[in-house]
Amino acid sequence: MVMRHFFSKDSNGVCLTFNDMRKVNDADSIPFYFEQLAMDDPEVFHYAEGTLPSIVPTKTYGFTLMELQALEGYLADNREIIYELAYEYADGTRQ
């Protein structure tokens, strides 16, 4: 899955990106994607993807339950900022 907008990368190498906003059932939704290079295999990525406003990923691979809960908390803490950025990308005020 190709995401257009980089948001963050933490000290463990977990990267969060998001895509352009879209309307789903009259609500503004933003696809998100976490990924991290697997420690034991440099050719494998762990990932978690979903769609805001929900912070719960719909597809995951490789992350532990505790890691997924931490990612959900991170999304909850940053959801408003991601929406602000997505609105700016949508209206052209951010490139």
N, C-alpha and C positions, 0 to 999 in steps of 0.2 A: 504494500500500500504506500503510495507516495503522498506525503504531507507537504504542504506548501510553506508553513510558518514554524520556525524554530521558537521554542519558549525557554527551555532550560536544560542544563546538564548538571547533575549533582556529582559529589565527590566519589560516588560508587560507579560512575559512568552511565547512570540511567538518564536517558535523553527523553524529553517530552516535546512533541511537535503537535500541531493541530492544522486542520484544513479550513477552507472557506466555510462561512456560515451558510446554512440552507434552511429552508422552511420544511418542517415535518409536522403535520397536523396543526398548522397555524402557529407553531412555536419555532423560535430560533434555535437551531441545533448546530453543534460544532463537533465534528469527528476529532477524536484525539488518539494519540499513539505514543506509548512508552516503549522504549527498547533499551536493552543492555546486552553487551557482548557476554556470552557465557564464560565463566572463569575456567571451566574445565575443557572447553572446546572453542578455539578462536574462530571457528567457521559457523558457529551457532549463535543466534540471538534469542534472548528471552523477550517476550513482548506482551503488552496488554493494550487492547484497543476498545474503544467505545464511543459514545456520543453524549456530549454535554447537552442538556443540563444534568443528566444522570452521571454520577461519579463512579458508578460500578461498571467495570469493563465487561464487555459482552464476549470477547475472545481473549484467551490468555495462553501463554506457553512459558514454562520454565520458572516463573516467579513463585515463591512460596506464599502460603496464605498470609503470613505476617508481612511479607513484602507488598502483597496486593493491598492489604489494609493500610499500609503506609502510603502507597500511591493514591488510594482513595482519599486519605486525609490531605495529601498534598493538593489534589484536585479541588477538594472542598475549600481549602485555604486560598486557592488561586483562581477559582472559577470566575469571579467577577473581573479580574484583570484580563483573563483570556477572552471573556466576552467583550470587554472594552477594546482590546486589540483587534478582535474579529470585526467589530463595527467599524473601526478605523480603516482596516484593510478593505472592507466592503464599500465604504463611501469615498475611498481614495485618499484619505488624509494620511495614511501610512502606506509606504511602498514595500 
